[in-house]
Amino acid sequence: MNLVVRALCKRLAARRVLRDIELACSDGDLVVIVGENGSGKSTLLRVLAGIFEPDTGQVLLDGIELRGGGGLARRHVAYVPDASDPLPDLTVREFLALVAALKGAPLPSSAQYDRLHVSATVEQRMGSLSFGQRKRVCLLAAQIGDPWLWLLDEPTNGIDPEGVQLIHALLVERQQRRESTILATNDRPFVAALVTSQSARVLRLCDGALTEFSVETHGSRP
């Protein structure tokens, strides 16, 4: 599969957040987007996920445009936001069952529950979980249906060191399966680890535009 972004522009109120974004992502790609807080990283991921509509430009997944619905294409995409408080009155079990029903896919295996340390919280309401626990549940939900593209917003935020290592391992496994990930982060050690251990491409979002970013040249500073 492939993701192609062409001349994407997006305004929020009077501010032009994204301008003429061009991006291509194919099987097994890992794209890391860095940038200052407020630079538009989250907005870009929301557009790629089909949550925000672009003002102009296109987001195509295997040639199918996400604008105006793109339900068929979105089945191949999983989006994990940073500030995640999804449906707080649902239990973890109910939330995961809802995601599985919407995707027409089976629930995660017991091994997947255990790996993300979600098994002990399945009967708790989403709103009662800690920030880090909700992130783990959302990462588990992202695996439902084996989506080709993961969109992760600050995936290590609120996650303990063991969880960070697990996320790293999941990304390695996705590349091995030729699945793709686009993630936004300002976690400098995490970016450095991804570049060192994987064929990650790092881009910087600044003034609404994406540019190539060399970790070796700039260190881990976003």
N, C-alpha and C positions, 0 to 999 in steps of 0.2 A: 504494500500500500504506500501511499505518499500523501503528504500535506503540502499544499502550495498556498502561500499568502501573497497577494498581488496588490500593490499600491494602496494598502490599508490605511485609512485615516479615521480618527475618532476624536470627537470633542465631548467634554463633560462641562455643561453650562457654557461659559464663554472661553474656556481653556481648551486649546488644542493639545490633547494628551499624546496622540499617536499621529505620525505623519509619514505617509509614503513607506509603510513597512513592507519589506520584501523578505520572505522567509520560505525555505524549502526544507522538508524533513522526509526522509525515506526510511526503509526498513532498518531497524537497529540503531537509528541515530539517537544520541543523547545531546540535547541542546540546553545549555545553562545560560540563563539571562540574569545579569547582574545590573545594578544601578542604584542610585540614591533612593531613600524613602520618598515616595511621592512622584517618582519618575515615570510611573505608568505601567509597571510590570504586572500588577494585578489586573489592571484594565485590559492589557493585551491578552492575558490568559482567559479572561472572561469572554473576550471577543472570539478567541480560538475555540472556546467551549460552546459557543452559540448562545451564551447568556446575554451578552450585549450585541446589538447589531452594529456593524461598522457604518459610518456615515458614507464613505465611499470605499471602493476596493472590493476584493473577493477573498474568501476563505474556502478552499476547495479540498475535500478529502476524497481521494481517488476520483477526482473529476466532478464530485457532487458538491454543490454549494450549500453551505450551512445557513445562509441568509434565508429568512422566511420559514424556518422550521428545520429542514434538512434532517428529519428524524432518522432516516436510514443511515446517514453518515454518522449521526451522533451516537448510534449504538456502538460504534467502534472507539468512542472517546470516554475517558473517565477524568473528572475534574475534582481535585481536592483543594479547597480554599484554605487560606491561612486561618482566618477567624471563622471556625466552623461550629455552628450551633444548630444543626439541622433537626427540625421537627422535635423540639425538646420533650414533648409529652409522650412520644413513642419510646418503647423499650428498645434496647439494642437489637434484640431478636426481631421486633416488628419493623425497625428501620431497614435492616438487612433484607428482610423478606419483601419489603416494598421495592427496594432497588432491584432485587432479583425478578420480581413480577414485572416491573417496568421494562427490564431488559430481556424478559423471556428467557432467563438463564437460571441454572441451578444455584442454590446457596453455596457459600464457601464450604470447603471440607473441614472436618474437625481439626485436621492438622494445620490448616490456615488460621483457624480461630486461635489455636494454641500458640502458633508461631508469633502472632501479634499480641499475645496476652489479652485476648478479648473474652475468652471462655468464661472467666469469673464475673463478667459484667453483663451477660446476655439478658438478664431479667431487670437490669437497672434502666431507668429512663435516661434518655440522651442528655436531658438538661441537668441531671444530677452528677454527670461525669466531670472529671477534671479536664482541663484544656488538652493535656497530653493524651488522656484516655479517648477523648473524642477524635483526636487526630488518628489514633490507632484504629478506631472503628471505621473512620472514613477511608483509611488506607486499605482496610479489609474490604470495604464496599467497592473500592476502585478495582479490585481483582475480579469482581463478579462479571461473568461473561467474557473474560479474557480480552479486554479491549486492546486494540492495537496501539492507541495513543494515550499516554498518561499526561495530564497537565497538573503539575504540583506547584502550589504557591507556598513558599517558605516551609518546605516539608519537615525540616529539623527543628522548627520553632516549637518550644515547649516539650520537646522529646528528650529523654535521658540518653546518656552516651550509648547504652546498649541498643536503644531504639534507633539511634543514628546509624550504628553499624548495620542494623537490620535493613534500614532503608537502602543503604549502600549495597547490601547483598541483593535486595530485590531488583535494584537497577541493573546490577551485573547480570542477573538471571534474565531480565527482560531483553537486554542486548543479545544474549546468547540465543534467545528465541526469536530474534529479529523483530522485536517490538520496540516502539519508539517512545521517548519521553522528552517533554519540554518542561523545565522547571525554572522557577524564579527564586533566587535566594541571595542573601547578603551574608550567609554563613561562610566566612573566609576559609577556615580549615576544611569544611566540607567541599567547597569548590576545588581547593588544592588537591584533596584526596581523589575527587572524581577525575581530575585532569591527569593525575599521576597513574591511577589504576585503570582507567578506561579511556576510550577514544571519544572524550567529550569535547564538544565545540562550545566555546564561551563567547557570548555576545553581550555588549553593553547597551542599555537603553538610556539615552541622554537627549534631552531636548526633543523628545518624541520620536527619535530615530534610532535604529539599531546599527551598531558598528561592530566589527570584529574586535575581540579583546584578547590580548596575550597575557596569560597569568605569569608566564616566565618573565615578560618585560615589566609588568606592573606589580608583580608580587600578587598578593591576594586582595589588594585593595579594589573595591568595586568602582 
